[in-house]
Amino acid sequence: MGRAPSRVCLVGVGLIAGSLGLALKRLSPAPEVVGLGRHAGSLERARQLGVIDRYSLDPASAVAGADLIVLGVPLGAVRAVLTRLRPCLDADVVMTDVGSAKGCVVADVEAALGHLPAGFVPGHPIAGTEHSGVEAAFATLFEGRRVILTPDTGTRAEATAMVRGVWERVGAEVVTMSVGHHDRMLAATSHLPHLLAFGLVDMLARAPDHDETLRYAAGGFRDFTRIASSDPVMWRDICLGNRDAVLQALGDYQNDLAALADCVARSDAEGLERVFSSAKRTRDAHLHWFER
């Protein structure tokens, strides 16, 4: 593991950053965890919950002496936040983020800072719930979960090692890959399912008899649409931030959906069963990953 930070600054303290703060506070020795945000009320709540040791609304005060800065803000806020932080950042500070898309984060870092710092390590913990806010944070969120890091060729090895070590110490399995590979993969496995869940619930909500329809919804509807309770603003930013890969995934799905519709229209029982059987075999074979 890399050198452990003695002071960590969480920029934005919601579900993911808040859970990281709680997990860090359980370590021995635990780093000092400082919160930075726009609203004293939410930061004070985070302090009361034991997520952070102290907080500041002033960027210079919050990041002073930090070994590691974690950007826990929505994707749409990354550029503005880093522009505000720019005058306060030490040249050698290690930074990472927790965003669900990486290409847009790298572009925003470069736009805000004028370059991609050698200490910046893009990251994405594959963890979360449909809930949001610091009250939803819990210390074991990352145990047994994967965290993807997408360091650039110019990223300092020590920076990657520090970020990897932080995630491993809170129980995560860390893997590395390219930004493009990450964004294509997550578009298919995360961003597309959220779009489908939001879209289905919205379609039913617009029907004149939606109250009666939803009253009779069973467990399958509940399980499939659970993620439609996620933060709409966060997922708006994710879909737009990873637009090209999301559009590709949507197009592929639309083609397959059209093929399924054709099977139903032609009463093609064999074609439907072939798709369903293939899907069942695939899911059953990978069920151990889904349940982690």
N, C-alpha and C positions, 0 to 999 in steps of 0.2 A: 504494500500500500504506500501511497505517497505521503508526504508530510501533512500532518493533521493541522488544520487551521485553528488558531487560538481565538480568533474573533470572526464571526460570520455576520454579514449584513444581508437581511432579507428585504428586498425592495418589492413591496406588496406582500401582504400576509393573508392569503386566502387558504383554500383547502390544501393545495400542494405545498406551497412554501410553509404554511402553518404546520402541516404534518411533518415536514422536514425539521422545523424548529423543535417540535416536541420530541422527535426521534433523537436529535442532537443533544438535547438536554438530558437524555437518559444515558449518554456515554460517560465513561470515566477515564480520563478527565473530560469534562464537557466544555466546549468552547463557549465564550460569551456570544449570545445571539442578540443582535440589534435590529430593530424594525424601522423601516422608512416607508412613509406613506403620506397621503394628503389629509387624512382625517384623524385627529387625535382620539376621537371616541373609539374607532375600531382598533387602533393601535393599543389603547389602554385596555380594551377587552382582551386583546392578544396577550398582553402582559399579565392580566389577571388569570388567564387560562394557562399560564406557564409556557407559552409558545416562545416568547422573547423575554430577555432580561430587562431591556430598556428600549426606548424608541425616541425618534426625533422627526420633526417635520422638515428639518433643514438638511439637505443632502450632504453638505460638507461635514457636519457634525456626525451624521449617521455612518458615513463610510470611512471616517478617520480611523486609521489603524487597522482596518479590516484586512484579513488575509484572503478572504473569499467573499465575493458579492454574488448573490443569487437573485436573478431577475424573475420575480414571481407575478409579473403583471400580465394582463391579456396581450395577445399578439399585436392588436391594434394600437397598444400604448407603448410598445418597445422603443420606437424611434424618438417619441417625445420625451420619454423618461431618460433615455441615454443622452439626449441633447441637454437636458437639465443637469445630468450628472457629470458631463464632460469636464467642466472646470475643476472638479473635485477628485478626479481619478488619478491615482498614482500610476506611473507608466508600467510598473511590474505587477500590479494587482491582478489576481486571478478572478475571472468572472465566468458565470455559466447562466443558463436559463432553463426553464421547464416547459417551454412551448411545444405544442403538438405538431407544428410544422417548422422546418429548419431553414429552408431556402429564404423565406421572407425575413427571418430573424437575422441571418447573415447579411442580407441586403440592408436592413435597417441599421444594424451596427455600423456597417461601412458608411452609410449615409450620415449617421449622427456623429460619428467619431472621425470620419475622414479616412479611415483604414480599418482593417480587421486586426485588432490587437493580438499579439502572440500569446497573451494570457487569457483570451476568450475561448471557452470550450462549449460549443452548443450542446445542449442536453435535452432529453425527453424521457421522464419517468413514465413507463407504461402502467400507470396506476391512477386511481381516482374513483369517484362515485358520481351519482347523478346530483349530489348535493354540492353546495358551494359556500364559501365564506369560512372565516376562521373557526366558527363554532362547529363546523363539520370536520375539522382536522382531528386526526388521531395518530398516535405515535407509531403504530405498527403498519401503517398503510403500505410501506415499501418492502416489507418482509416477504421474501420469495418472489418479488416482482422484478421485471427487467427495467433497466435504464439504458437508453441508447445515447451514446456520445458520438458526435460527428465532427471531430477536430479537423481543422484545415491542415494542409501540408506545412504551413508556417507556424502552427501552434506549438508553443513550448512543451516539451515532453513533461517537464515538472508540473506544468499547469494541468495537463490531462491526468497525470498521476494523482494530483491533489483532489481533483473532482471525482475521479474514479474511487479514490479511497474514501471520500465522504459517503458516497452512495453505498459502497460495500460495507462500511461500518454500520449503516442503518438497515442492513439486511438485504440489499438489492443485488441482483446479478447484473453486471455491467457488460455491455457489448459495444463495439464501435463499428461504424459503417460510414459511407459517404452521405452527404446531404441529399443528393438526388435519389439514392436508393431508399433512404429513410422516407422521403416525402411520397414516393410512389407506393411503397408498402403500406404506410399509414393511411393513405387516401383510400385504399381498398379495404383495409381491415378495421378502420376506426371512423374516418370522416364520412365515407359512404353510408355505413350503418346508421350514423346519427342523422344524416340527411333523410334516409328512408323512414326512420322512426318519427322525426319531426313532420315529414310530409304526410305520412299516413294519419297521424293524429289530427293534423290540421285539415286534411280532406274530410275526415269524419266530423270534425267540429263544425264545418261549413254546411253539413247536411241538415235539412229542416228537422229531422227526427233524431238528431245526434244524442239527445239525453236518453232516449229509449235504447238506441243502439249501444251506447256505452254501458248502460245498465246491465246488458246481457253479455258483455265482453268477458271472456274466460281467461284462464291462466296463460294461454299462448299469446293473447294480445297484451296482457300485463308484462310478460317477460320480454316480448319483442319491442315494446314501446317504453320500457323503463327509462332508457336514456333520453327520451323526449322531455324528461323533467330536468335535464341539464341546463346550465346557464345559456340562454339564447344569445347574449352578446358575445360570450366567449366563442361559441360555435359559429356565429356569423364571421368573426375574425379568422377563425381557423379555415373555414371554407374559402374565404376570399384570399387568405394568405397562401394557401396551397392550391390556388385556382386551377392551374394547368393539370396537375395530377388528379384533382377531384373531377374535373371535366372528363378526363380520360376514363376514370373509373365509372362515372355516371354513364358515359357512352357505351362502355362494355356491358354494363348492367342493363341498359335499355335494350340493347341487341338481344341479350339472353331473355329478357322479359317478353320481348316481341315473339321470340321463338316459343316460349311457354304459352303465350296467348294463342299462337297458331295451333299448338297441340290441343288446347282446350277446344278451340273452334272446330277442329277436325275430328274431335273425339278420339284423339290419338293416345289411347291408354298406354301403349307400349312406350311411346316417347316420354310421357309424363313419368312413368315408373322408372325409366332409365335415368332421368335427371334426379328424381327423388332418391333412388338407390345409391347413385354416385355421391350425392350430398350426404346421405346418412353414413356411408362408409368413411368419407373424408372426415366428417365431424367426430364420429366415434373413435377414429384412429388418433385424433388430436385432442380428445376431450381433456386429457391431463394438462394441456397447456391452458385451456379455457378456464379451468377451475382453480388456477393458481391465484 
